[in-house]
Amino acid sequence: MFKVPEKYRITENHQLASNSSYGNNGAFLIKYETYEVYCIASDGGGWEHVSVSYSTTKIPSWNMMCFIKNMFWDEEDCVIQFHPPKSEYVNCHPTVLHLWRKVGTNIETPPKIFV
């Protein structure tokens, strides 16, 4: 289930400041190890989405993405980082990664033995 960590919501002095009346939409600043991780969450258009960044020069690690995934979704929810066809790339910020889940859809995963 998609949810936002309200205690990390940015509520003032920011262009994306919001409050709980915005539901699952807003900007969040989350402490991970020694880093401040900036996340933008949304749930419109049939998709749940969280963008994740912490540096202008470094890409979030797998462990950081797992931590953020579990902040916004339940541990047993499956979410995706897409690798679309090159003709559909959108890369406005090269150090931002994205987590996605289509609302009302169970994402099929390969059998564990294949990994």
TIRO-2110 file (N, C-alpha, C; in Angstrom, 1 decimal):
// TIRO-2110
0.8, -1.2, 0.0, N, 1, A
0.0, 0.0, 0.0, CA, 1, A
0.9, 1.2, 0.0, C, 1, A
0.6, 2.2, -0.9, N, 2, A
1.4, 3.4, -1.0, CA, 2, A
1.0, 4.3, 0.1, C, 2, A
2.0, 4.9, 0.8, N, 3, A
1.8, 5.9, 1.8, CA, 3, A
3.0, 6.8, 1.9, C, 3, A
2.8, 7.9, 2.4, N, 4, A
3.9, 8.9, 2.5, CA, 4, A
4.3, 9.0, 4.0, C, 4, A
5.6, 9.2, 4.2, N, 5, A
6.1, 9.3, 5.6, CA, 5, A
5.9, 10.8, 6.0, C, 5, A
4.8, 11.1, 6.6, N, 6, A
4.4, 12.5, 6.9, CA, 6, A
5.4, 13.3, 7.7, C, 6, A
6.1, 12.6, 8.6, N, 7, A
7.1, 13.3, 9.5, CA, 7, A
8.2, 13.9, 8.7, C, 7, A
8.4, 13.4, 7.4, N, 8, A
9.5, 13.9, 6.6, CA, 8, A
9.0, 14.9, 5.5, C, 8, A
7.7, 15.2, 5.5, N, 9, A
7.2, 16.1, 4.5, CA, 9, A
7.7, 17.5, 4.6, C, 9, A
8.1, 18.1, 3.5, N, 10, A
8.5, 19.5, 3.5, CA, 10, A
7.3, 20.3, 3.4, C, 10, A
7.1, 21.1, 4.5, N, 11, A
5.9, 21.9, 4.7, CA, 11, A
6.0, 23.4, 4.5, C, 11, A
7.3, 23.9, 4.4, N, 12, A
7.5, 25.3, 4.2, CA, 12, A
8.8, 25.6, 3.6, C, 12, A
8.9, 26.9, 3.1, N, 13, A
10.1, 27.4, 2.5, CA, 13, A
10.7, 26.6, 1.4, C, 13, A
9.8, 26.0, 0.5, N, 14, A
10.2, 25.2, -0.6, CA, 14, A
9.1, 25.3, -1.7, C, 14, A
9.5, 25.3, -3.0, N, 15, A
8.5, 25.5, -4.0, CA, 15, A
7.5, 24.3, -4.1, C, 15, A
7.9, 23.1, -3.5, N, 16, A
7.0, 22.0, -3.5, CA, 16, A
6.5, 21.7, -2.1, C, 16, A
6.5, 22.7, -1.2, N, 17, A
6.0, 22.6, 0.1, CA, 17, A
4.5, 22.2, 0.1, C, 17, A
4.1, 21.3, 1.0, N, 18, A
2.7, 20.8, 1.1, CA, 18, A
2.4, 20.4, 2.5, C, 18, A
1.2, 20.0, 2.7, N, 19, A
0.7, 19.5, 4.0, CA, 19, A
-0.1, 18.2, 3.7, C, 19, A
-0.6, 17.6, 4.8, N, 20, A
-1.3, 16.3, 4.6, CA, 20, A
-2.5, 16.4, 3.8, C, 20, A
-3.1, 17.6, 3.6, N, 21, A
-4.2, 17.7, 2.7, CA, 21, A
-3.9, 17.3, 1.2, C, 21, A
-2.6, 17.3, 0.9, N, 22, A
-2.2, 16.9, -0.5, CA, 22, A
-2.2, 15.4, -0.6, C, 22, A
-2.5, 14.6, 0.4, N, 23, A
-2.5, 13.2, 0.3, CA, 23, A
-1.1, 12.6, 0.1, C, 23, A
-1.0, 11.7, -0.9, N, 24, A
0.3, 11.1, -1.2, CA, 24, A
1.2, 11.9, -2.2, C, 24, A
1.0, 13.2, -2.3, N, 25, A
1.7, 14.1, -3.2, CA, 25, A
2.5, 15.1, -2.4, C, 25, A
3.7, 15.2, -2.7, N, 26, A
4.6, 16.2, -2.1, CA, 26, A
6.0, 15.9, -2.1, C, 26, A
6.8, 16.8, -1.5, N, 27, A
8.3, 16.6, -1.4, CA, 27, A
8.6, 16.2, 0.1, C, 27, A
9.6, 15.4, 0.2, N, 28, A
10.0, 14.8, 1.5, CA, 28, A
11.6, 14.8, 1.6, C, 28, A
12.1, 15.1, 2.8, N, 29, A
13.5, 15.1, 3.0, CA, 29, A
13.7, 14.1, 4.1, C, 29, A
14.4, 13.0, 3.8, N, 30, A
14.5, 11.8, 4.6, CA, 30, A
16.0, 11.5, 4.9, C, 30, A
16.3, 11.2, 6.2, N, 31, A
17.6, 10.9, 6.6, CA, 31, A
17.9, 9.4, 6.3, C, 31, A
19.0, 9.2, 5.6, N, 32, A
19.5, 7.8, 5.3, CA, 32, A
21.0, 7.8, 5.6, C, 32, A
21.4, 7.0, 6.5, N, 33, A
22.8, 7.0, 7.0, CA, 33, A
23.2, 8.4, 7.2, C, 33, A
24.2, 8.9, 6.5, N, 34, A
24.7, 10.3, 6.7, CA, 34, A
24.2, 11.2, 5.7, C, 34, A
23.2, 10.8, 4.9, N, 35, A
22.7, 11.6, 3.7, CA, 35, A
21.3, 12.1, 4.0, C, 35, A
21.0, 13.2, 3.4, N, 36, A
19.6, 13.7, 3.3, CA, 36, A
19.1, 13.4, 1.9, C, 36, A
18.1, 12.6, 1.9, N, 37, A
17.5, 12.1, 0.6, CA, 37, A
16.3, 12.9, 0.3, C, 37, A
16.3, 13.5, -0.9, N, 38, A
15.1, 14.3, -1.4, CA, 38, A
14.2, 13.4, -2.2, C, 38, A
12.9, 13.3, -1.9, N, 39, A
12.0, 12.5, -2.6, CA, 39, A
10.8, 13.3, -3.0, C, 39, A
10.3, 13.1, -4.2, N, 40, A
9.0, 13.7, -4.6, CA, 40, A
8.0, 12.5, -4.9, C, 40, A
6.9, 12.5, -4.2, N, 41, A
5.9, 11.5, -4.4, CA, 41, A
4.7, 12.0, -5.1, C, 41, A
4.0, 11.1, -5.8, N, 42, A
2.8, 11.4, -6.5, CA, 42, A
2.0, 10.1, -6.7, C, 42, A
0.7, 10.3, -6.9, N, 43, A
-0.2, 9.1, -7.1, CA, 43, A
-1.3, 9.4, -8.1, C, 43, A
-1.0, 10.2, -9.1, N, 44, A
-2.0, 10.6, -10.1, CA, 44, A
-1.9, 9.7, -11.4, C, 44, A
-2.9, 9.7, -12.2, N, 45, A
-2.9, 9.1, -13.5, CA, 45, A
-2.8, 7.6, -13.4, C, 45, A
-3.2, 7.0, -12.3, N, 46, A
-3.2, 5.5, -12.1, CA, 46, A
-1.8, 5.0, -11.8, C, 46, A
-0.9, 5.8, -11.4, N, 47, A
0.5, 5.4, -11.0, CA, 47, A
0.9, 6.0, -9.7, C, 47, A
1.6, 5.2, -8.9, N, 48, A
2.3, 5.7, -7.7, CA, 48, A
3.7, 5.9, -8.1, C, 48, A
4.3, 7.0, -7.6, N, 49, A
5.7, 7.3, -8.1, CA, 49, A
6.4, 8.0, -7.0, C, 49, A
7.7, 7.7, -6.9, N, 50, A
8.6, 8.4, -6.0, CA, 50, A
9.9, 8.6, -6.7, C, 50, A
10.4, 9.9, -6.8, N, 51, A
11.7, 10.2, -7.4, CA, 51, A
12.6, 10.3, -6.2, C, 51, A
13.9, 9.9, -6.4, N, 52, A
14.8, 9.8, -5.3, CA, 52, A
16.2, 10.4, -5.7, C, 52, A
16.7, 11.4, -4.9, N, 53, A
18.0, 12.0, -5.2, CA, 53, A
18.6, 12.4, -3.9, C, 53, A
19.9, 12.5, -3.9, N, 54, A
20.6, 13.0, -2.7, CA, 54, A
21.8, 13.9, -3.0, C, 54, A
22.2, 13.9, -4.2, N, 55, A
23.4, 14.6, -4.6, CA, 55, A
23.3, 15.0, -6.1, C, 55, A
24.0, 16.1, -6.4, N, 56, A
24.0, 16.5, -7.8, CA, 56, A
25.1, 15.8, -8.6, C, 56, A
25.9, 14.9, -8.0, N, 57, A
26.9, 14.2, -8.7, CA, 57, A
26.9, 12.7, -8.5, C, 57, A
26.0, 12.2, -7.6, N, 58, A
26.0, 10.7, -7.3, CA, 58, A
24.6, 10.2, -7.5, C, 58, A
24.5, 9.0, -8.0, N, 59, A
23.2, 8.3, -8.2, CA, 59, A
22.9, 7.5, -6.9, C, 59, A
21.6, 7.4, -6.4, N, 60, A
21.3, 6.6, -5.3, CA, 60, A
21.7, 5.2, -5.4, C, 60, A
22.1, 4.6, -4.4, N, 61, A
22.5, 3.2, -4.4, CA, 61, A
21.3, 2.2, -4.3, C, 61, A
21.6, 1.0, -4.5, N, 62, A
20.5, -0.1, -4.4, CA, 62, A
20.0, 0.0, -3.0, C, 62, A
20.9, 0.0, -2.0, N, 63, A
20.4, 0.0, -0.6, CA, 63, A
19.6, 1.2, -0.2, C, 63, A
20.0, 2.4, -0.7, N, 64, A
19.2, 3.6, -0.5, CA, 64, A
17.8, 3.5, -1.1, C, 64, A
17.8, 2.9, -2.4, N, 65, A
16.5, 2.8, -3.0, CA, 65, A
15.6, 1.8, -2.3, C, 65, A
16.2, 0.7, -1.8, N, 66, A
15.4, -0.2, -1.0, CA, 66, A
14.8, 0.4, 0.3, C, 66, A
15.6, 1.2, 1.0, N, 67, A
15.2, 2.0, 2.1, CA, 67, A
14.0, 2.9, 1.8, C, 67, A
14.2, 3.7, 0.7, N, 68, A
13.1, 4.6, 0.4, CA, 68, A
11.9, 3.8, -0.1, C, 68, A
12.0, 2.8, -0.8, N, 69, A
10.9, 2.0, -1.3, CA, 69, A
10.1, 1.5, 0.0, C, 69, A
10.7, 1.1, 1.0, N, 70, A
10.0, 0.6, 2.2, CA, 70, A
9.5, 1.8, 3.0, C, 70, A
9.9, 3.0, 2.8, N, 71, A
9.3, 4.2, 3.5, CA, 71, A
7.9, 4.5, 2.8, C, 71, A
7.8, 4.3, 1.5, N, 72, A
6.6, 4.7, 0.8, CA, 72, A
5.6, 3.5, 0.5, C, 72, A
6.1, 2.3, 0.5, N, 73, A
5.3, 1.1, 0.2, CA, 73, A
5.5, 0.1, 1.3, C, 73, A
4.6, -0.8, 1.4, N, 74, A
4.8, -2.0, 2.3, CA, 74, A
6.0, -2.8, 1.8, C, 74, A
6.6, -3.6, 2.7, N, 75, A
7.7, -4.4, 2.4, CA, 75, A
7.4, -5.4, 1.4, C, 75, A
6.2, -5.9, 1.3, N, 76, A
5.8, -7.0, 0.4, CA, 76, A
5.2, -6.4, -0.9, C, 76, A
5.2, -5.1, -1.1, N, 77, A
4.8, -4.5, -2.4, CA, 77, A
5.9, -4.6, -3.4, C, 77, A
5.6, -4.9, -4.6, N, 78, A
6.6, -4.9, -5.7, CA, 78, A
6.5, -3.6, -6.5, C, 78, A
7.6, -2.9, -6.6, N, 79, A
7.6, -1.6, -7.4, CA, 79, A
8.8, -1.8, -8.4, C, 79, A
8.8, -0.9, -9.4, N, 80, A
9.7, -1.1, -10.5, CA, 80, A
10.5, 0.2, -10.7, C, 80, A
11.8, 0.0, -11.2, N, 81, A
12.6, 1.0, -11.8, CA, 81, A
12.7, 0.6, -13.3, C, 81, A
12.1, 1.5, -14.1, N, 82, A
12.0, 1.2, -15.5, CA, 82, A
13.3, 1.5, -16.3, C, 82, A
13.5, 0.6, -17.3, N, 83, A
14.5, 0.9, -18.3, CA, 83, A
13.8, 0.9, -19.6, C, 83, A
13.3, 2.0, -20.0, N, 84, A
12.4, 2.1, -21.2, CA, 84, A
13.3, 2.0, -22.5, C, 84, A
12.6, 1.9, -23.7, N, 85, A
13.3, 2.0, -24.9, CA, 85, A
14.0, 3.3, -25.0, C, 85, A
15.2, 3.4, -25.6, N, 86, A
16.0, 4.6, -25.7, CA, 86, A
15.2, 5.8, -26.3, C, 86, A
14.3, 5.5, -27.2, N, 87, A
13.5, 6.5, -27.9, CA, 87, A
12.5, 7.1, -26.9, C, 87, A
12.3, 6.5, -25.7, N, 88, A
11.3, 7.1, -24.7, CA, 88, A
12.0, 7.6, -23.5, C, 88, A
13.4, 7.7, -23.5, N, 89, A
14.1, 8.2, -22.4, CA, 89, A
13.7, 9.6, -22.0, C, 89, A
13.6, 9.9, -20.7, N, 90, A
13.4, 11.3, -20.2, CA, 90, A
14.4, 11.4, -19.1, C, 90, A
15.4, 12.3, -19.2, N, 91, A
16.4, 12.4, -18.2, CA, 91, A
16.7, 13.9, -17.9, C, 91, A
15.8, 14.5, -17.2, N, 92, A
15.9, 15.9, -16.8, CA, 92, A
16.9, 16.1, -15.7, C, 92, A
17.1, 15.1, -14.9, N, 93, A
18.1, 15.2, -13.8, CA, 93, A
18.9, 13.9, -13.7, C, 93, A
20.1, 13.8, -14.2, N, 94, A
20.8, 12.6, -14.3, CA, 94, A
21.2, 11.8, -13.0, C, 94, A
21.0, 12.4, -11.9, N, 95, A
21.3, 11.7, -10.6, CA, 95, A
20.0, 11.4, -9.8, C, 95, A
18.9, 11.4, -10.5, N, 96, A
17.6, 11.0, -9.9, CA, 96, A
17.1, 9.7, -10.4, C, 96, A
16.7, 8.8, -9.5, N, 97, A
16.1, 7.5, -9.9, CA, 97, A
14.7, 7.5, -9.5, C, 97, A
13.9, 6.7, -10.1, N, 98, A
12.4, 6.7, -9.9, CA, 98, A
11.9, 5.3, -9.5, C, 98, A
10.9, 5.2, -8.6, N, 99, A
10.2, 4.0, -8.3, CA, 99, A
8.8, 4.2, -8.7, C, 99, A
8.2, 3.1, -9.3, N, 100, A
6.9, 3.2, -9.9, CA, 100, A
6.1, 1.9, -9.5, C, 100, A
4.8, 2.1, -9.4, N, 101, A
3.8, 1.0, -9.3, CA, 101, A
2.5, 1.4, -9.9, C, 101, A
2.0, 0.6, -10.8, N, 102, A
0.7, 0.9, -11.4, CA, 102, A
-0.4, 0.5, -10.4, C, 102, A
-1.3, 1.4, -10.2, N, 103, A
-2.4, 1.2, -9.2, CA, 103, A
-3.3, 0.0, -9.7, C, 103, A
-3.6, -0.9, -8.7, N, 104, A
-4.5, -2.0, -9.0, CA, 104, A
-3.9, -3.1, -9.8, C, 104, A
-2.6, -3.2, -9.9, N, 105, A
-2.0, -4.2, -10.7, CA, 105, A
-0.9, -4.9, -9.8, C, 105, A
-1.0, -6.3, -9.9, N, 106, A
0.1, -7.1, -9.2, CA, 106, A
1.2, -7.3, -10.3, C, 106, A
2.4, -6.9, -10.0, N, 107, A
3.5, -7.0, -10.9, CA, 107, A
4.0, -8.4, -10.8, C, 107, A
4.1, -9.1, -11.9, N, 108, A
4.6, -10.4, -12.0, CA, 108, A
6.1, -10.4, -12.0, C, 108, A
6.7, -11.3, -11.2, N, 109, A
8.2, -11.4, -11.1, CA, 109, A
8.6, -12.7, -11.5, C, 109, A
9.8, -12.9, -12.0, N, 110, A
10.3, -14.2, -12.4, CA, 110, A
10.5, -15.1, -11.2, C, 110, A
10.4, -16.4, -11.4, N, 111, A
10.7, -17.4, -10.3, CA, 111, A
12.0, -17.1, -9.7, C, 111, A
12.1, -17.2, -8.4, N, 112, A
13.4, -17.0, -7.7, CA, 112, A
14.5, -17.8, -8.2, C, 112, A
14.2, -19.0, -8.6, N, 113, A
15.2, -19.9, -9.1, CA, 113, A
16.0, -19.4, -10.3, C, 113, A
15.4, -18.5, -11.1, N, 114, A
16.0, -17.9, -12.2, CA, 114, A
17.0, -16.9, -11.9, C, 114, A
17.1, -16.4, -10.7, N, 115, A
18.0, -15.3, -10.3, CA, 115, A
19.3, -16.0, -9.8, C, 115, A
END
